[in-house]
Amino acid sequence: MDRVLGASSSFFNVLLSELVMRLGSEAIGTRIQVTGLTRTQQTIFERSRAAVLRSFS
């Protein structure tokens, strides 16, 4: 995903949900690293991560 300039919350939700379904919820903290986000994008990512983790708990 190098050089992705923007991503919506629905994109993050799908990405993180797939990761959890395939590798387990611990994979979000150990297998994915998101860098270079704007403050707004980081907030969207963090909210999506929290929502996905709640939905799988």
CHARMM internal coordinates of N, CA and C (Angstrom, degrees):
IC EDIT
DIST 1 N 1 CA 1.4421
DIST 1 CA 1 C 1.5175
ANGL 1 N 1 CA 1 C 111.40
DIST 1 C 2 N 1.3010
ANGL 1 CA 1 C 2 N 115.80
DIHE 1 N 1 CA 1 C 2 N 22.58
DIST 2 N 2 CA 1.4623
ANGL 1 C 2 N 2 CA 118.86
DIHE 1 CA 1 C 2 N 2 CA 176.75
DIST 2 CA 2 C 1.5243
ANGL 2 N 2 CA 2 C 110.33
DIHE 1 C 2 N 2 CA 2 C -56.78
DIST 2 C 3 N 1.3000
ANGL 2 CA 2 C 3 N 114.83
DIHE 2 N 2 CA 2 C 3 N 141.15
DIST 3 N 3 CA 1.4637
ANGL 2 C 3 N 3 CA 123.69
DIHE 2 CA 2 C 3 N 3 CA 174.22
DIST 3 CA 3 C 1.5260
ANGL 3 N 3 CA 3 C 114.81
DIHE 2 C 3 N 3 CA 3 C 69.19
DIST 3 C 4 N 1.3277
ANGL 3 CA 3 C 4 N 117.35
DIHE 3 N 3 CA 3 C 4 N 19.05
DIST 4 N 4 CA 1.4554
ANGL 3 C 4 N 4 CA 119.94
DIHE 3 CA 3 C 4 N 4 CA 171.79
DIST 4 CA 4 C 1.5151
ANGL 4 N 4 CA 4 C 107.00
DIHE 3 C 4 N 4 CA 4 C -71.48
DIST 4 C 5 N 1.3146
ANGL 4 CA 4 C 5 N 117.28
DIHE 4 N 4 CA 4 C 5 N 126.24
DIST 5 N 5 CA 1.4571
ANGL 4 C 5 N 5 CA 120.38
DIHE 4 CA 4 C 5 N 5 CA -174.41
DIST 5 CA 5 C 1.5236
ANGL 5 N 5 CA 5 C 113.84
DIHE 4 C 5 N 5 CA 5 C -91.47
DIST 5 C 6 N 1.2979
ANGL 5 CA 5 C 6 N 117.80
DIHE 5 N 5 CA 5 C 6 N -18.17
DIST 6 N 6 CA 1.4512
ANGL 5 C 6 N 6 CA 120.33
DIHE 5 CA 5 C 6 N 6 CA 179.24
DIST 6 CA 6 C 1.5034
ANGL 6 N 6 CA 6 C 110.34
DIHE 5 C 6 N 6 CA 6 C -165.48
DIST 6 C 7 N 1.3165
ANGL 6 CA 6 C 7 N 115.24
DIHE 6 N 6 CA 6 C 7 N 154.55
DIST 7 N 7 CA 1.4533
ANGL 6 C 7 N 7 CA 120.44
DIHE 6 CA 6 C 7 N 7 CA 178.51
DIST 7 CA 7 C 1.5228
ANGL 7 N 7 CA 7 C 108.47
DIHE 6 C 7 N 7 CA 7 C -150.86
DIST 7 C 8 N 1.3117
ANGL 7 CA 7 C 8 N 115.10
DIHE 7 N 7 CA 7 C 8 N 139.08
DIST 8 N 8 CA 1.4651
ANGL 7 C 8 N 8 CA 120.65
DIHE 7 CA 7 C 8 N 8 CA -179.62
DIST 8 CA 8 C 1.5273
ANGL 8 N 8 CA 8 C 110.26
DIHE 7 C 8 N 8 CA 8 C -85.12
DIST 8 C 9 N 1.3122
ANGL 8 CA 8 C 9 N 114.89
DIHE 8 N 8 CA 8 C 9 N 168.52
DIST 9 N 9 CA 1.4632
ANGL 8 C 9 N 9 CA 118.84
DIHE 8 CA 8 C 9 N 9 CA 177.15
DIST 9 CA 9 C 1.5250
ANGL 9 N 9 CA 9 C 110.63
DIHE 8 C 9 N 9 CA 9 C -63.30
DIST 9 C 10 N 1.3174
ANGL 9 CA 9 C 10 N 117.70
DIHE 9 N 9 CA 9 C 10 N -35.21
DIST 10 N 10 CA 1.4669
ANGL 9 C 10 N 10 CA 119.01
DIHE 9 CA 9 C 10 N 10 CA 178.97
DIST 10 CA 10 C 1.5246
ANGL 10 N 10 CA 10 C 111.22
DIHE 9 C 10 N 10 CA 10 C -66.20
DIST 10 C 11 N 1.3184
ANGL 10 CA 10 C 11 N 117.64
DIHE 10 N 10 CA 10 C 11 N -34.40
DIST 11 N 11 CA 1.4641
ANGL 10 C 11 N 11 CA 120.83
DIHE 10 CA 10 C 11 N 11 CA 175.40
DIST 11 CA 11 C 1.5258
ANGL 11 N 11 CA 11 C 109.77
DIHE 10 C 11 N 11 CA 11 C -62.27
DIST 11 C 12 N 1.3340
ANGL 11 CA 11 C 12 N 116.71
DIHE 11 N 11 CA 11 C 12 N -49.31
DIST 12 N 12 CA 1.4605
ANGL 11 C 12 N 12 CA 120.67
DIHE 11 CA 11 C 12 N 12 CA 179.10
DIST 12 CA 12 C 1.5296
ANGL 12 N 12 CA 12 C 111.14
DIHE 11 C 12 N 12 CA 12 C -61.85
DIST 12 C 13 N 1.3389
ANGL 12 CA 12 C 13 N 117.02
DIHE 12 N 12 CA 12 C 13 N -39.80
DIST 13 N 13 CA 1.4675
ANGL 12 C 13 N 13 CA 120.04
DIHE 12 CA 12 C 13 N 13 CA 179.73
DIST 13 CA 13 C 1.5238
ANGL 13 N 13 CA 13 C 111.18
DIHE 12 C 13 N 13 CA 13 C -60.26
DIST 13 C 14 N 1.3192
ANGL 13 CA 13 C 14 N 116.74
DIHE 13 N 13 CA 13 C 14 N -46.07
DIST 14 N 14 CA 1.4614
ANGL 13 C 14 N 14 CA 120.43
DIHE 13 CA 13 C 14 N 14 CA -179.88
DIST 14 CA 14 C 1.5284
ANGL 14 N 14 CA 14 C 110.64
DIHE 13 C 14 N 14 CA 14 C -66.20
DIST 14 C 15 N 1.3151
ANGL 14 CA 14 C 15 N 117.06
DIHE 14 N 14 CA 14 C 15 N -46.53
DIST 15 N 15 CA 1.4611
ANGL 14 C 15 N 15 CA 121.69
DIHE 14 CA 14 C 15 N 15 CA 179.68
DIST 15 CA 15 C 1.5236
ANGL 15 N 15 CA 15 C 111.27
DIHE 14 C 15 N 15 CA 15 C -57.29
DIST 15 C 16 N 1.3142
ANGL 15 CA 15 C 16 N 116.27
DIHE 15 N 15 CA 15 C 16 N -50.74
DIST 16 N 16 CA 1.4618
ANGL 15 C 16 N 16 CA 120.59
DIHE 15 CA 15 C 16 N 16 CA -177.13
DIST 16 CA 16 C 1.5267
ANGL 16 N 16 CA 16 C 111.92
DIHE 15 C 16 N 16 CA 16 C -69.82
DIST 16 C 17 N 1.3252
ANGL 16 CA 16 C 17 N 117.65
DIHE 16 N 16 CA 16 C 17 N -36.57
DIST 17 N 17 CA 1.4655
ANGL 16 C 17 N 17 CA 120.42
DIHE 16 CA 16 C 17 N 17 CA 177.10
DIST 17 CA 17 C 1.5204
ANGL 17 N 17 CA 17 C 111.39
DIHE 16 C 17 N 17 CA 17 C -63.08
DIST 17 C 18 N 1.3045
ANGL 17 CA 17 C 18 N 117.13
DIHE 17 N 17 CA 17 C 18 N -43.74
DIST 18 N 18 CA 1.4665
ANGL 17 C 18 N 18 CA 121.21
DIHE 17 CA 17 C 18 N 18 CA 177.61
DIST 18 CA 18 C 1.5292
ANGL 18 N 18 CA 18 C 110.71
DIHE 17 C 18 N 18 CA 18 C -61.51
DIST 18 C 19 N 1.2989
ANGL 18 CA 18 C 19 N 115.97
DIHE 18 N 18 CA 18 C 19 N -42.42
DIST 19 N 19 CA 1.4558
ANGL 18 C 19 N 19 CA 120.42
DIHE 18 CA 18 C 19 N 19 CA 179.41
DIST 19 CA 19 C 1.5230
ANGL 19 N 19 CA 19 C 111.09
DIHE 18 C 19 N 19 CA 19 C -61.81
DIST 19 C 20 N 1.3192
ANGL 19 CA 19 C 20 N 116.28
DIHE 19 N 19 CA 19 C 20 N -45.49
DIST 20 N 20 CA 1.4650
ANGL 19 C 20 N 20 CA 120.40
DIHE 19 CA 19 C 20 N 20 CA 179.47
DIST 20 CA 20 C 1.5240
ANGL 20 N 20 CA 20 C 110.73
DIHE 19 C 20 N 20 CA 20 C -64.45
DIST 20 C 21 N 1.3227
ANGL 20 CA 20 C 21 N 117.93
DIHE 20 N 20 CA 20 C 21 N -43.98
DIST 21 N 21 CA 1.4669
ANGL 20 C 21 N 21 CA 120.47
DIHE 20 CA 20 C 21 N 21 CA -179.14
DIST 21 CA 21 C 1.5289
ANGL 21 N 21 CA 21 C 111.92
DIHE 20 C 21 N 21 CA 21 C -63.64
DIST 21 C 22 N 1.3073
ANGL 21 CA 21 C 22 N 116.96
DIHE 21 N 21 CA 21 C 22 N -36.08
DIST 22 N 22 CA 1.4702
ANGL 21 C 22 N 22 CA 120.09
DIHE 21 CA 21 C 22 N 22 CA -176.71
DIST 22 CA 22 C 1.5267
ANGL 22 N 22 CA 22 C 113.22
DIHE 21 C 22 N 22 CA 22 C -86.57
DIST 22 C 23 N 1.3440
ANGL 22 CA 22 C 23 N 116.57
DIHE 22 N 22 CA 22 C 23 N -36.27
DIST 23 N 23 CA 1.4615
ANGL 22 C 23 N 23 CA 119.15
DIHE 22 CA 22 C 23 N 23 CA -170.77
DIST 23 CA 23 C 1.5217
ANGL 23 N 23 CA 23 C 114.77
DIHE 22 C 23 N 23 CA 23 C -122.15
DIST 23 C 24 N 1.3234
ANGL 23 CA 23 C 24 N 117.79
DIHE 23 N 23 CA 23 C 24 N -6.96
DIST 24 N 24 CA 1.4563
ANGL 23 C 24 N 24 CA 120.96
DIHE 23 CA 23 C 24 N 24 CA -178.28
DIST 24 CA 24 C 1.5190
ANGL 24 N 24 CA 24 C 111.76
DIHE 23 C 24 N 24 CA 24 C 96.32
DIST 24 C 25 N 1.3190
ANGL 24 CA 24 C 25 N 115.66
DIHE 24 N 24 CA 24 C 25 N 159.43
DIST 25 N 25 CA 1.4662
ANGL 24 C 25 N 25 CA 120.31
DIHE 24 CA 24 C 25 N 25 CA -174.70
DIST 25 CA 25 C 1.5215
ANGL 25 N 25 CA 25 C 113.43
DIHE 24 C 25 N 25 CA 25 C -65.45
DIST 25 C 26 N 1.3301
ANGL 25 CA 25 C 26 N 117.50
DIHE 25 N 25 CA 25 C 26 N -28.22
DIST 26 N 26 CA 1.4728
ANGL 25 C 26 N 26 CA 119.10
DIHE 25 CA 25 C 26 N 26 CA 178.86
DIST 26 CA 26 C 1.5303
ANGL 26 N 26 CA 26 C 111.99
DIHE 25 C 26 N 26 CA 26 C -65.73
DIST 26 C 27 N 1.3194
ANGL 26 CA 26 C 27 N 117.40
DIHE 26 N 26 CA 26 C 27 N -18.83
DIST 27 N 27 CA 1.4658
ANGL 26 C 27 N 27 CA 121.05
DIHE 26 CA 26 C 27 N 27 CA -179.54
DIST 27 CA 27 C 1.5239
ANGL 27 N 27 CA 27 C 112.14
DIHE 26 C 27 N 27 CA 27 C -65.17
DIST 27 C 28 N 1.3266
ANGL 27 CA 27 C 28 N 117.15
DIHE 27 N 27 CA 27 C 28 N -27.75
DIST 28 N 28 CA 1.4685
ANGL 27 C 28 N 28 CA 119.30
DIHE 27 CA 27 C 28 N 28 CA 179.91
DIST 28 CA 28 C 1.5269
ANGL 28 N 28 CA 28 C 110.10
DIHE 27 C 28 N 28 CA 28 C -61.04
DIST 28 C 29 N 1.3056
ANGL 28 CA 28 C 29 N 117.26
DIHE 28 N 28 CA 28 C 29 N -37.26
DIST 29 N 29 CA 1.4546
ANGL 28 C 29 N 29 CA 119.94
DIHE 28 CA 28 C 29 N 29 CA -179.28
DIST 29 CA 29 C 1.5133
ANGL 29 N 29 CA 29 C 114.48
DIHE 28 C 29 N 29 CA 29 C -86.89
DIST 29 C 30 N 1.3361
ANGL 29 CA 29 C 30 N 117.13
DIHE 29 N 29 CA 29 C 30 N -18.00
DIST 30 N 30 CA 1.4634
ANGL 29 C 30 N 30 CA 119.04
DIHE 29 CA 29 C 30 N 30 CA -173.93
DIST 30 CA 30 C 1.5237
ANGL 30 N 30 CA 30 C 114.87
DIHE 29 C 30 N 30 CA 30 C -115.34
DIST 30 C 31 N 1.3071
ANGL 30 CA 30 C 31 N 117.93
DIHE 30 N 30 CA 30 C 31 N -21.51
DIST 31 N 31 CA 1.4610
ANGL 30 C 31 N 31 CA 120.28
DIHE 30 CA 30 C 31 N 31 CA -173.30
DIST 31 CA 31 C 1.5177
ANGL 31 N 31 CA 31 C 114.98
DIHE 30 C 31 N 31 CA 31 C -112.96
DIST 31 C 32 N 1.3075
ANGL 31 CA 31 C 32 N 117.36
DIHE 31 N 31 CA 31 C 32 N -7.57
DIST 32 N 32 CA 1.4577
ANGL 31 C 32 N 32 CA 119.23
DIHE 31 CA 31 C 32 N 32 CA -179.39
DIST 32 CA 32 C 1.5182
ANGL 32 N 32 CA 32 C 109.41
DIHE 31 C 32 N 32 CA 32 C -128.10
DIST 32 C 33 N 1.2979
ANGL 32 CA 32 C 33 N 114.28
DIHE 32 N 32 CA 32 C 33 N 135.61
DIST 33 N 33 CA 1.4592
ANGL 32 C 33 N 33 CA 120.43
DIHE 32 CA 32 C 33 N 33 CA 177.32
DIST 33 CA 33 C 1.5167
ANGL 33 N 33 CA 33 C 107.32
DIHE 32 C 33 N 33 CA 33 C -132.73
DIST 33 C 34 N 1.3045
ANGL 33 CA 33 C 34 N 116.32
DIHE 33 N 33 CA 33 C 34 N 125.36
DIST 34 N 34 CA 1.4533
ANGL 33 C 34 N 34 CA 122.08
DIHE 33 CA 33 C 34 N 34 CA -179.95
DIST 34 CA 34 C 1.5210
ANGL 34 N 34 CA 34 C 107.12
DIHE 33 C 34 N 34 CA 34 C -111.35
DIST 34 C 35 N 1.3191
ANGL 34 CA 34 C 35 N 116.01
DIHE 34 N 34 CA 34 C 35 N 123.03
DIST 35 N 35 CA 1.4678
ANGL 34 C 35 N 35 CA 120.41
DIHE 34 CA 34 C 35 N 35 CA -178.76
DIST 35 CA 35 C 1.5196
ANGL 35 N 35 CA 35 C 109.45
DIHE 34 C 35 N 35 CA 35 C -128.06
DIST 35 C 36 N 1.3016
ANGL 35 CA 35 C 36 N 115.46
DIHE 35 N 35 CA 35 C 36 N 160.08
DIST 36 N 36 CA 1.4570
ANGL 35 C 36 N 36 CA 121.35
DIHE 35 CA 35 C 36 N 36 CA 173.98
DIST 36 CA 36 C 1.5185
ANGL 36 N 36 CA 36 C 114.62
DIHE 35 C 36 N 36 CA 36 C 75.41
DIST 36 C 37 N 1.3318
ANGL 36 CA 36 C 37 N 117.26
DIHE 36 N 36 CA 36 C 37 N 18.89
DIST 37 N 37 CA 1.4544
ANGL 36 C 37 N 37 CA 119.74
DIHE 36 CA 36 C 37 N 37 CA 179.51
DIST 37 CA 37 C 1.5216
ANGL 37 N 37 CA 37 C 110.31
DIHE 36 C 37 N 37 CA 37 C -82.07
DIST 37 C 38 N 1.3099
ANGL 37 CA 37 C 38 N 114.88
DIHE 37 N 37 CA 37 C 38 N 149.27
DIST 38 N 38 CA 1.4588
ANGL 37 C 38 N 38 CA 118.80
DIHE 37 CA 37 C 38 N 38 CA 170.26
DIST 38 CA 38 C 1.5246
ANGL 38 N 38 CA 38 C 107.45
DIHE 37 C 38 N 38 CA 38 C -71.70
DIST 38 C 39 N 1.2954
ANGL 38 CA 38 C 39 N 117.06
DIHE 38 N 38 CA 38 C 39 N 169.56
DIST 39 N 39 CA 1.4608
ANGL 38 C 39 N 39 CA 120.65
DIHE 38 CA 38 C 39 N 39 CA 179.15
DIST 39 CA 39 C 1.5317
ANGL 39 N 39 CA 39 C 110.36
DIHE 38 C 39 N 39 CA 39 C -59.49
DIST 39 C 40 N 1.3175
ANGL 39 CA 39 C 40 N 116.98
DIHE 39 N 39 CA 39 C 40 N -41.46
DIST 40 N 40 CA 1.4669
ANGL 39 C 40 N 40 CA 121.20
DIHE 39 CA 39 C 40 N 40 CA 179.15
DIST 40 CA 40 C 1.5184
ANGL 40 N 40 CA 40 C 110.91
DIHE 39 C 40 N 40 CA 40 C -64.88
DIST 40 C 41 N 1.3204
ANGL 40 CA 40 C 41 N 117.50
DIHE 40 N 40 CA 40 C 41 N -46.33
DIST 41 N 41 CA 1.4651
ANGL 40 C 41 N 41 CA 120.89
DIHE 40 CA 40 C 41 N 41 CA 178.70
DIST 41 CA 41 C 1.5222
ANGL 41 N 41 CA 41 C 111.27
DIHE 40 C 41 N 41 CA 41 C -62.06
DIST 41 C 42 N 1.3181
ANGL 41 CA 41 C 42 N 117.60
DIHE 41 N 41 CA 41 C 42 N -38.98
DIST 42 N 42 CA 1.4630
ANGL 41 C 42 N 42 CA 121.46
DIHE 41 CA 41 C 42 N 42 CA 178.42
DIST 42 CA 42 C 1.5224
ANGL 42 N 42 CA 42 C 110.24
DIHE 41 C 42 N 42 CA 42 C -63.15
DIST 42 C 43 N 1.3166
ANGL 42 CA 42 C 43 N 116.90
DIHE 42 N 42 CA 42 C 43 N -41.43
DIST 43 N 43 CA 1.4636
ANGL 42 C 43 N 43 CA 121.08
DIHE 42 CA 42 C 43 N 43 CA 177.92
DIST 43 CA 43 C 1.5270
ANGL 43 N 43 CA 43 C 110.32
DIHE 42 C 43 N 43 CA 43 C -62.80
DIST 43 C 44 N 1.3258
ANGL 43 CA 43 C 44 N 117.09
DIHE 43 N 43 CA 43 C 44 N -44.67
DIST 44 N 44 CA 1.4645
ANGL 43 C 44 N 44 CA 121.29
DIHE 43 CA 43 C 44 N 44 CA 178.38
DIST 44 CA 44 C 1.5214
ANGL 44 N 44 CA 44 C 110.13
DIHE 43 C 44 N 44 CA 44 C -60.98
DIST 44 C 45 N 1.3173
ANGL 44 CA 44 C 45 N 117.29
DIHE 44 N 44 CA 44 C 45 N -45.14
DIST 45 N 45 CA 1.4679
ANGL 44 C 45 N 45 CA 120.94
DIHE 44 CA 44 C 45 N 45 CA 179.01
DIST 45 CA 45 C 1.5233
ANGL 45 N 45 CA 45 C 111.07
DIHE 44 C 45 N 45 CA 45 C -60.65
DIST 45 C 46 N 1.3187
ANGL 45 CA 45 C 46 N 117.62
DIHE 45 N 45 CA 45 C 46 N -46.87
DIST 46 N 46 CA 1.4634
ANGL 45 C 46 N 46 CA 121.07
DIHE 45 CA 45 C 46 N 46 CA -178.34
DIST 46 CA 46 C 1.5244
ANGL 46 N 46 CA 46 C 111.57
DIHE 45 C 46 N 46 CA 46 C -63.21
DIST 46 C 47 N 1.3240
ANGL 46 CA 46 C 47 N 117.05
DIHE 46 N 46 CA 46 C 47 N -39.81
DIST 47 N 47 CA 1.4652
ANGL 46 C 47 N 47 CA 120.29
DIHE 46 CA 46 C 47 N 47 CA 177.66
DIST 47 CA 47 C 1.5260
ANGL 47 N 47 CA 47 C 110.75
DIHE 46 C 47 N 47 CA 47 C -66.73
DIST 47 C 48 N 1.3084
ANGL 47 CA 47 C 48 N 116.97
DIHE 47 N 47 CA 47 C 48 N -40.63
DIST 48 N 48 CA 1.4666
ANGL 47 C 48 N 48 CA 120.47
DIHE 47 CA 47 C 48 N 48 CA 177.75
DIST 48 CA 48 C 1.5177
ANGL 48 N 48 CA 48 C 110.72
DIHE 47 C 48 N 48 CA 48 C -64.13
DIST 48 C 49 N 1.3270
ANGL 48 CA 48 C 49 N 116.71
DIHE 48 N 48 CA 48 C 49 N -43.62
DIST 49 N 49 CA 1.4704
ANGL 48 C 49 N 49 CA 120.71
DIHE 48 CA 48 C 49 N 49 CA 178.93
DIST 49 CA 49 C 1.5168
ANGL 49 N 49 CA 49 C 110.50
DIHE 48 C 49 N 49 CA 49 C -59.64
DIST 49 C 50 N 1.3231
ANGL 49 CA 49 C 50 N 116.95
DIHE 49 N 49 CA 49 C 50 N -46.00
DIST 50 N 50 CA 1.4667
ANGL 49 C 50 N 50 CA 120.74
DIHE 49 CA 49 C 50 N 50 CA 179.89
DIST 50 CA 50 C 1.5257
ANGL 50 N 50 CA 50 C 111.28
DIHE 49 C 50 N 50 CA 50 C -63.22
DIST 50 C 51 N 1.3233
ANGL 50 CA 50 C 51 N 117.89
DIHE 50 N 50 CA 50 C 51 N -41.87
DIST 51 N 51 CA 1.4615
ANGL 50 C 51 N 51 CA 121.45
DIHE 50 CA 50 C 51 N 51 CA 179.89
DIST 51 CA 51 C 1.5247
ANGL 51 N 51 CA 51 C 110.95
DIHE 50 C 51 N 51 CA 51 C -64.68
DIST 51 C 52 N 1.3172
ANGL 51 CA 51 C 52 N 116.85
DIHE 51 N 51 CA 51 C 52 N -43.10
DIST 52 N 52 CA 1.4640
ANGL 51 C 52 N 52 CA 120.55
DIHE 51 CA 51 C 52 N 52 CA 179.98
DIST 52 CA 52 C 1.5261
ANGL 52 N 52 CA 52 C 109.80
DIHE 51 C 52 N 52 CA 52 C -64.73
DIST 52 C 53 N 1.3035
ANGL 52 CA 52 C 53 N 117.62
DIHE 52 N 52 CA 52 C 53 N -44.85
DIST 53 N 53 CA 1.4679
ANGL 52 C 53 N 53 CA 120.10
DIHE 52 CA 52 C 53 N 53 CA 179.95
DIST 53 CA 53 C 1.5270
ANGL 53 N 53 CA 53 C 111.17
DIHE 52 C 53 N 53 CA 53 C -62.32
DIST 53 C 54 N 1.3399
ANGL 53 CA 53 C 54 N 117.40
DIHE 53 N 53 CA 53 C 54 N -39.59
DIST 54 N 54 CA 1.4778
ANGL 53 C 54 N 54 CA 120.25
DIHE 53 CA 53 C 54 N 54 CA 176.98
DIST 54 CA 54 C 1.5222
ANGL 54 N 54 CA 54 C 110.80
DIHE 53 C 54 N 54 CA 54 C -63.53
DIST 54 C 55 N 1.3189
ANGL 54 CA 54 C 55 N 116.62
DIHE 54 N 54 CA 54 C 55 N -39.01
DIST 55 N 55 CA 1.4657
ANGL 54 C 55 N 55 CA 119.30
DIHE 54 CA 54 C 55 N 55 CA -175.51
DIST 55 CA 55 C 1.5267
ANGL 55 N 55 CA 55 C 112.00
DIHE 54 C 55 N 55 CA 55 C -71.84
DIST 55 C 56 N 1.3272
ANGL 55 CA 55 C 56 N 117.68
DIHE 55 N 55 CA 55 C 56 N -21.09
DIST 56 N 56 CA 1.4656
ANGL 55 C 56 N 56 CA 121.17
DIHE 55 CA 55 C 56 N 56 CA -179.92
DIST 56 CA 56 C 1.5272
ANGL 56 N 56 CA 56 C 113.23
DIHE 55 C 56 N 56 CA 56 C -101.45
DIST 56 C 57 N 1.3267
ANGL 56 CA 56 C 57 N 116.93
DIHE 56 N 56 CA 56 C 57 N 1.88
DIST 57 N 57 CA 1.4751
ANGL 56 C 57 N 57 CA 118.74
DIHE 56 CA 56 C 57 N 57 CA -179.17
DIST 57 CA 57 C 1.4986
ANGL 57 N 57 CA 57 C 112.02
DIHE 56 C 57 N 57 CA 57 C -94.13
END
COOR INIT
IC SEED 1 N 1 CA 1 C
IC BUILD
